[in-house]
Amino acid sequence: MPKKRIYTYDFMRAVAIIMVVAVHCIPEGQSDAARIYAAFMKALLFPCNAVFFLLSGMFNLKAAYLDRLPNYYLRKVRNILIPALIYMLINTIYDSIRQPGPVHPEMIVPSFFVNAFSFYSNGIFWFVMAIFGMLLIAPFFAQSFEYMGKRAARSLFIIFGLFSGMNLVGVLSGSGFAWSWPISAFFTLFLMGPAVSRIKISRGTFPMISFGTCVTISTVLILCGVPHHPVNDNTPFYFIAGISLFILLQLFGSRMKENRAIDLLSKYSFSIYMCHLMILPFVAAIVPPMTKPLAQLIMTAITLADALAASLAIDNLLVHPAQRLLDKAFSHARQNVQADTSSPRQ
């Protein structure tokens, strides 16, 4: 029996994927007002990445999975790897058609393998290629992080904050900071997912102030040209903003009534993420010049709707049949193993 979906987390995923699409719809401009607006929107919206890593850690850091690793890995291959590879193939075909000059069909398969193996880490698939390794080793970290207490979580948060703060000082001073943190900032968020998800608040005042303060500081950092900000940000402000946003969305989601649109966006959020950048150039071409906020709002709405429609088609025509094929192959293999183990030895 499939697990019942929890609407709070559906709401969080839906809002986060809207923020992802909105990030890529930020209109750039040369005026000071346009630069300030773009910097503010990046600081406001990019913490959505942190929400996805926190959610993934919350759902996958389970020590119980160690007792059934084959089933756990099968689910990750089925639900993450297969859809990602299918969308990578579609993106490869899309790229080959969109590039200048004649199309070379014979190069699609080699290009796909190179893209899936390496090149797509620099594009929209960076998230998939980063999170998949975390998912593979999540059960081995679960005993330390699944039920981490408040004191331990607070200590980890403070230690990482000090390291990321020193890194920012090094960047601003031009000397760098060589005492590196042993894991990525996103993996730190992934590991803290279970602890952050257990934070319960009745009012969102403090996390809202925390989020707003961090967004303001991050906006200034972006305008000052601080490197690696905010996509691969390892400043404490981005880290705190991501956790504050997670807590706020969790609070608001627990109070929301169920909504069909939210359900759809959440269910297809992974697919929307992987296909929306193919749709965006066509949307941008038809949206007339207008004020920055209105242009971003219209582009986000159209891109999101088109990406959802594309996700429904691709998932039902390609992804789900491939997943069912894997299910049948696994079921058949398991039946063969059971038959071999139950048959009497000669």
Secondary structure, DSSP 8 states (H G I E B T S, - for coil): ------HHHHHHHHHHHHHHHHHHT----SSHHHHHHHHHHHHHHTTHHHHHHHHHHHHH--GGGGGGHHHHHHHHIIIIIHHHHHHHHHHHHHHHHHSSS---GGGHHHHHHHHHHTGGGGTTTHHHHHHHHHHHHHHHHHHHHTT--HHHHHHHHHHHHHHHHHHHHHHHHTS---S--SS-HHHHHHHHHHHHHT---S--HHHHHHHHHHHHHHHHHHHTT-TT-STT--SHHHHHHHHHHHHHHHHHHHHS---HHHHHHHHTHHHHHHHHHHHHHHHHHHS----HHHHHHHHHHHHHHHHHHHHHHHIIIIIHHHHHHHHHHHHHHHHHHHHHHHS---
